[in-house]
Amino acid sequence: MPYAWLTRKLQVEKLILYSQTILATAINIYRKLGFKEVPLETGIYERADIKMALSIK
């Protein structure tokens, strides 16, 4: 991860992103980077239909 030093400095433990499954190419890139699909809460973002997280530690 190119910004690993920054995540350590800021003590980041998890990155979360919201997206749309129609953006298949982006979703595949996120998966290759290690993001995993997690349950999506309702009412957070109207246009998002997928939530992904990457554990840093």
URLIN-V354213 format. One record per run of one state. SS is the DSSP state (h for helix, s for strand, l for the rest). FROM is the first residue (numbers start at 1). TO is the last residue. If there is no record, write none. Layout:
# URLIN-V354213
ss->SS from->FROM to->TO
ss->SS from->FROM to->TO
This chain:
# URLIN-V354213
ss->l from->1 to->3
ss->h from->4 to->9
ss->l from->10 to->13
ss->s from->14 to->19
ss->l from->20 to->23
ss->h from->24 to->32
ss->l from->33 to->35
ss->s from->36 to->38
ss->l from->39 to->49
ss->s from->50 to->55
ss->l from->56 to->57
